[in-house]
Amino acid sequence: MLRLPFAPLIAACLALMPCVAAQAHDPHAATADASAGATAAPIEIVLPDARVVALTDVLLGKVARHALTATAHGKTSTYEGRDFVEVLKVAGVQPVESLEGPQLRTLVTVIGRDGYQVVFALAELDPTIGGRQVMFADRADGAALDARDGPWQLVVPEDQRPARWIRQIARIVVSNAGS
């Protein structure tokens, strides 16, 4: 009689193959599961000098939370989160004082997990110049943002269309135009 010492291991591998094959055919399955997790990976903020700051819960804890009401696609919701300018400040992006000189050409590119990108001029966000209100939101209507939008989304209530309401924020790149 031929003995196969690895037969149980081979049988176990064959039993798992349909699960692995199903995940291989659905590239969104892993993303949906990961985004539904309790702790999201920190967002990377790349500064103009190429330093990278991880936007951790500790840094975010230094910024006060607030709420605002905004409408997108005909639906009005109350969002909760932090002022985007204040988030950028704790990451070292914006000086505490108002912008001037070369800082006026600073761009902030926000990138979603799906590769979607939006750009803000830092001057339009600065409260002493453009004063555009932008929220770095993690909750809507009293609940955490769902996997489709969260864990972080920008809310830009003054924009006529919500094209810059980028969801699933993964990375923020700060650069200087013309340099």
Residue frames as qw, qx, qy, qz and C-alpha x, y, z in Angstrom:
[[0.000, 0.889, 0.457, 0.000, 0.00, 0.00, 0.00],
 [0.406, 0.427, -0.004, 0.808, 1.35, 3.45, -0.99],
 [0.335, -0.704, -0.444, 0.442, 1.48, 5.93, 1.89],
 [0.248, 0.648, 0.152, 0.704, 1.08, 9.64, 1.21],
 [0.414, -0.381, -0.505, 0.655, 2.18, 11.53, 4.33],
 [0.019, -0.161, 0.001, 0.987, 1.10, 14.86, 2.83],
 [0.093, -0.428, -0.797, -0.415, -2.39, 13.75, 1.78],
 [0.187, -0.747, -0.568, 0.292, -4.22, 15.64, 4.61],
 [0.189, -0.551, 0.069, 0.810, -2.32, 18.84, 3.77],
 [0.038, 0.025, 0.658, 0.752, -3.11, 18.50, 0.06],
 [0.123, -0.580, -0.790, -0.152, -6.79, 17.89, 0.85],
 [0.196, -0.729, -0.361, 0.547, -6.92, 21.01, 3.04],
 [0.134, -0.369, 0.325, 0.860, -5.32, 23.13, 0.29],
 [0.031, -0.241, -0.777, -0.581, -7.78, 21.84, -2.29],
 [0.153, -0.678, -0.706, 0.133, -10.69, 22.61, 0.02],
 [0.176, -0.694, -0.152, 0.682, -9.54, 26.25, 0.34],
 [0.314, 0.021, 0.537, 0.783, -9.07, 26.82, -3.40],
 [0.048, 0.693, 0.620, 0.365, -12.67, 27.95, -4.11],
 [0.294, -0.869, -0.255, 0.307, -12.37, 30.69, -1.43],
 [0.403, -0.464, 0.308, 0.726, -9.07, 31.93, -2.83],
 [0.262, 0.274, 0.661, 0.648, -10.41, 31.85, -6.39],
 [0.047, -0.827, -0.551, -0.095, -13.51, 33.84, -5.38],
 [0.306, -0.820, -0.031, 0.482, -11.37, 36.57, -3.83],
 [0.414, -0.196, 0.497, 0.736, -9.14, 36.67, -6.89],
 [0.163, 0.486, 0.666, 0.541, -12.17, 37.39, -9.09],
 [0.194, -0.896, -0.363, -0.170, -13.54, 40.14, -6.79],
 [0.503, 0.286, -0.267, 0.771, -10.83, 42.75, -6.30],
 [0.253, -0.585, 0.055, -0.769, -13.18, 44.90, -4.18],
 [0.799, -0.434, -0.406, -0.091, -13.82, 42.16, -1.61],
 [0.677, -0.144, -0.352, 0.630, -10.54, 42.70, 0.24],
 [0.110, 0.312, -0.051, 0.942, -10.92, 46.49, 0.10],
 [0.532, -0.536, -0.263, -0.600, -14.43, 46.39, 1.52],
 [0.814, -0.400, -0.391, 0.158, -13.34, 44.09, 4.34],
 [0.557, 0.014, -0.253, 0.791, -10.33, 46.24, 5.15],
 [0.056, -0.389, -0.027, -0.919, -12.29, 49.48, 5.17],
 [0.652, -0.543, -0.332, -0.413, -14.86, 47.99, 7.52],
 [0.679, -0.087, -0.543, 0.486, -12.12, 47.31, 10.09],
 [0.407, -0.826, -0.335, 0.200, -12.11, 49.14, 13.40],
 [0.350, -0.739, 0.192, 0.543, -8.76, 50.87, 12.94],
 [0.663, 0.741, 0.066, 0.088, -7.86, 52.49, 9.65],
 [0.734, 0.021, 0.019, 0.679, -4.26, 52.87, 8.57],
 [0.162, -0.723, -0.090, 0.665, -2.91, 56.38, 9.19],
 [0.541, 0.815, 0.184, 0.092, -3.14, 58.76, 6.25],
 [0.663, -0.103, 0.133, 0.729, 0.22, 59.78, 4.79],
 [0.157, 0.974, 0.099, -0.132, 0.89, 63.48, 4.40],
 [0.740, 0.127, 0.150, 0.643, 3.84, 64.18, 2.10],
 [0.144, -0.878, -0.082, 0.449, 5.32, 67.62, 2.76],
 [0.506, 0.852, -0.127, -0.047, 7.09, 69.80, 0.14],
 [0.043, -0.745, 0.665, -0.029, 10.50, 68.82, 1.55],
 [0.655, 0.178, -0.711, -0.183, 9.61, 65.11, 0.98],
 [0.112, -0.143, 0.823, -0.537, 9.14, 64.37, 4.70],
 [0.500, -0.310, -0.686, -0.429, 6.21, 62.09, 5.37],
 [0.271, -0.193, 0.564, -0.755, 3.93, 62.63, 8.36],
 [0.256, -0.293, -0.912, -0.128, 1.54, 59.89, 9.45],
 [0.390, -0.365, 0.007, -0.845, -1.80, 61.42, 10.39],
 [0.343, -0.110, -0.903, 0.235, -2.40, 59.36, 13.52],
 [0.419, -0.711, -0.546, -0.142, -5.15, 59.44, 16.12],
 [0.520, -0.486, -0.245, 0.659, -2.70, 61.25, 18.43],
 [0.186, -0.004, 0.227, 0.956, -2.24, 64.11, 15.93],
 [0.238, -0.485, -0.576, -0.614, -5.95, 64.25, 15.16],
 [0.484, -0.612, -0.582, 0.227, -6.71, 64.36, 18.88],
 [0.337, -0.293, -0.122, 0.887, -5.04, 67.79, 18.98],
 [0.125, -0.133, -0.377, -0.908, -7.75, 69.23, 16.72],
 [0.388, 0.182, 0.548, -0.718, -11.20, 70.09, 18.06],
 [0.140, 0.333, 0.885, 0.292, -14.20, 68.27, 16.61],
 [0.307, 0.324, 0.188, -0.875, -17.21, 70.12, 15.26],
 [0.434, 0.426, 0.792, 0.059, -20.28, 69.56, 13.10],
 [0.185, 0.347, -0.219, -0.893, -21.68, 71.18, 9.98],
 [0.622, 0.450, 0.601, -0.221, -24.71, 70.65, 7.80],
 [0.065, 0.455, -0.548, -0.699, -24.23, 70.34, 4.04],
 [0.780, 0.398, 0.326, -0.355, -26.15, 69.13, 1.00],
 [0.031, -0.416, 0.773, 0.478, -24.85, 66.85, -1.75],
 [0.163, -0.087, -0.887, -0.424, -26.86, 65.20, -4.52],
 [0.479, -0.431, -0.357, -0.677, -30.10, 66.57, -3.02],
 [0.744, -0.447, -0.488, 0.090, -29.51, 65.03, 0.43],
 [0.104, -0.784, 0.308, -0.530, -28.80, 67.19, 3.48],
 [0.840, -0.227, -0.436, 0.229, -26.65, 65.60, 6.20],
 [0.340, -0.896, 0.248, -0.146, -24.91, 66.69, 9.37],
 [0.800, 0.323, -0.387, 0.326, -21.22, 65.82, 9.23],
 [0.581, -0.797, 0.159, 0.034, -18.83, 65.60, 12.15],
 [0.852, 0.214, -0.062, 0.473, -15.08, 65.86, 12.04],
 [0.479, -0.582, 0.003, 0.657, -12.27, 68.37, 12.14],
 [0.302, 0.907, -0.058, -0.287, -11.44, 71.54, 10.27],
 [0.890, 0.344, 0.048, 0.295, -9.13, 70.56, 7.40],
 [0.255, 0.816, -0.273, 0.442, -6.88, 73.62, 7.87],
 [0.525, -0.676, 0.421, -0.299, -6.36, 72.69, 11.53],
 [0.968, -0.035, 0.236, 0.078, -5.53, 69.09, 10.53],
 [0.690, 0.598, -0.088, 0.398, -2.94, 70.41, 8.07],
 [0.093, -0.847, 0.333, -0.404, -1.48, 72.67, 10.77],
 [0.744, -0.514, 0.404, -0.135, -0.90, 69.84, 13.27],
 [0.929, 0.184, 0.213, 0.241, 0.82, 67.89, 10.49],
 [0.468, -0.500, 0.240, 0.688, 3.17, 70.85, 9.91],
 [0.468, 0.501, 0.541, 0.487, 1.74, 71.99, 6.58],
 [0.067, 0.829, 0.236, 0.502, 0.56, 75.51, 7.30],
 [0.291, 0.186, -0.449, 0.824, 2.27, 78.10, 9.47],
 [0.157, -0.558, -0.691, 0.431, 0.37, 79.25, 12.53],
 [0.071, 0.567, 0.042, -0.819, 0.38, 82.81, 11.18],
 [0.659, 0.646, 0.211, -0.323, -1.20, 83.78, 7.87],
 [0.786, 0.207, 0.383, 0.438, 0.31, 82.77, 4.54],
 [0.140, 0.922, -0.117, -0.342, 2.54, 85.12, 2.61],
 [0.006, 0.675, -0.647, -0.355, 5.13, 85.18, -0.18],
 [0.287, 0.280, -0.863, -0.306, 6.10, 81.79, -1.65],
 [0.220, 0.130, 0.898, -0.358, 3.62, 79.99, 0.64],
 [0.519, 0.430, 0.170, -0.719, 0.83, 81.42, -1.52],
 [0.583, 0.398, -0.553, -0.443, 1.67, 78.92, -4.28],
 [0.189, -0.190, 0.938, -0.220, 1.33, 75.87, -2.03],
 [0.670, -0.007, -0.447, -0.593, -1.01, 73.17, -3.36],
 [0.454, -0.182, 0.786, -0.379, -2.71, 70.42, -1.36],
 [0.576, 0.134, -0.647, -0.482, -3.59, 67.29, -3.36],
 [0.601, -0.173, 0.628, -0.463, -5.90, 64.85, -1.61],
 [0.410, 0.248, -0.800, -0.361, -5.88, 61.29, -2.98],
 [0.819, -0.160, 0.208, -0.510, -8.56, 58.67, -2.40],
 [0.621, -0.245, 0.744, 0.033, -7.99, 54.94, -2.14],
 [0.734, 0.483, 0.476, 0.034, -9.40, 54.55, -5.66],
 [0.552, 0.071, 0.318, 0.768, -6.85, 57.02, -7.10],
 [0.072, 0.864, 0.386, 0.315, -9.31, 59.94, -7.39],
 [0.486, -0.166, -0.188, 0.837, -7.52, 63.23, -6.71],
 [0.016, 0.928, 0.320, 0.190, -8.62, 66.76, -5.88],
 [0.526, 0.133, -0.162, 0.824, -6.50, 69.87, -5.45],
 [0.214, -0.931, -0.290, 0.057, -6.85, 72.89, -3.19],
 [0.353, 0.599, -0.259, 0.670, -4.66, 75.97, -3.14],
 [0.465, -0.310, -0.607, 0.565, -3.56, 76.41, 0.46],
 [0.006, 0.013, -0.076, 0.997, -4.45, 80.10, 0.11],
 [0.481, -0.318, -0.446, -0.684, -8.10, 79.25, -0.59],
 [0.674, -0.397, -0.617, 0.085, -8.19, 77.29, 2.69],
 [0.362, -0.008, -0.404, 0.840, -6.37, 79.93, 4.76],
 [0.112, -0.745, -0.628, 0.192, -8.93, 81.75, 6.95],
 [0.153, -0.684, -0.024, 0.713, -7.22, 85.12, 6.33],
 [0.011, 0.275, -0.577, -0.769, -7.36, 84.80, 2.52],
 [0.366, -0.110, -0.720, -0.579, -9.92, 82.43, 0.97],
 [0.399, -0.144, 0.557, -0.715, -11.50, 81.14, 4.13],
 [0.684, 0.020, -0.549, -0.480, -13.04, 78.15, 2.37],
 [0.641, -0.339, 0.534, -0.435, -14.61, 75.82, 4.89],
 [0.689, 0.239, -0.662, -0.171, -13.51, 72.21, 4.43],
 [0.709, -0.460, 0.397, -0.359, -14.22, 69.46, 6.93],
 [0.305, 0.326, -0.895, 0.011, -12.12, 66.35, 7.43],
 [0.717, -0.221, 0.126, -0.649, -15.15, 64.22, 8.32],
 [0.129, 0.177, -0.974, 0.056, -15.49, 60.77, 9.85],
 [0.158, 0.376, 0.842, -0.352, -19.21, 60.79, 10.75],
 [0.232, -0.142, -0.395, -0.877, -22.48, 61.65, 8.99],
 [0.638, -0.368, -0.269, -0.621, -25.90, 61.89, 10.61],
 [0.646, -0.553, 0.365, -0.380, -24.58, 60.52, 13.91],
 [0.970, -0.042, 0.232, 0.056, -22.93, 57.39, 12.49],
 [0.429, -0.485, 0.557, 0.520, -19.40, 56.56, 11.39],
 [0.482, 0.550, -0.385, -0.563, -18.93, 56.90, 7.63],
 [0.947, 0.088, 0.281, -0.124, -19.60, 53.62, 5.87],
 [0.703, -0.192, 0.506, 0.461, -17.00, 51.64, 3.93],
 [0.520, 0.658, 0.406, 0.364, -18.02, 53.40, 0.68],
 [0.085, 0.939, 0.029, 0.333, -17.16, 56.88, 2.00],
 [0.472, -0.832, 0.272, -0.100, -14.91, 56.42, 5.02],
 [0.451, -0.571, -0.544, 0.417, -13.13, 56.24, 7.17],
 [0.170, -0.557, -0.064, 0.810, -12.32, 59.84, 6.13],
 [0.362, 0.636, 0.545, 0.408, -14.02, 62.14, 3.65],
 [0.145, -0.121, -0.043, 0.981, -13.64, 65.82, 2.82],
 [0.115, 0.760, 0.640, -0.023, -16.84, 67.86, 2.93],
 [0.234, -0.065, 0.149, 0.959, -16.71, 71.17, 1.02],
 [0.183, 0.643, 0.688, -0.282, -20.13, 72.79, 1.58],
 [0.127, 0.733, -0.023, -0.668, -19.37, 75.97, -0.41],
 [0.106, -0.175, 0.772, 0.602, -18.59, 74.12, -3.66],
 [0.587, 0.198, -0.106, -0.778, -21.52, 74.20, -6.10],
 [0.895, 0.094, -0.378, -0.217, -21.05, 70.49, -6.86],
 [0.727, -0.591, 0.343, -0.064, -19.58, 67.92, -4.46],
 [0.816, 0.500, -0.267, 0.112, -16.78, 67.00, -6.90],
 [0.285, 0.567, -0.605, 0.481, -14.11, 67.70, -4.26],
 [0.719, -0.436, 0.306, -0.446, -15.90, 65.76, -1.51],
 [0.532, 0.394, -0.749, -0.017, -13.26, 63.08, -1.83],
 [0.850, -0.396, 0.131, -0.323, -13.93, 59.91, 0.12],
 [0.971, -0.106, 0.036, 0.209, -11.71, 57.11, 1.44],
 [0.141, 0.925, -0.340, 0.095, -8.79, 59.52, 1.84],
 [0.959, -0.058, -0.073, 0.267, -5.50, 57.64, 1.66],
 [0.638, -0.093, 0.047, 0.763, -2.84, 60.27, 1.08],
 [0.076, 0.978, 0.151, -0.119, -2.30, 64.03, 1.06],
 [0.697, 0.100, 0.135, 0.697, 0.54, 65.55, -0.95],
 [0.066, -0.942, -0.104, 0.311, 1.61, 69.14, -0.33],
 [0.676, 0.169, 0.291, 0.656, 3.67, 70.77, -3.09],
 [0.052, -0.687, -0.007, 0.725, 4.74, 74.18, -4.32],
 [0.637, 0.689, 0.338, 0.070, 3.53, 75.26, -7.75],
 [0.382, 0.901, -0.149, 0.145, 6.25, 76.53, -10.04],
 [0.307, -0.763, 0.567, -0.027, 9.15, 74.98, -8.17]]
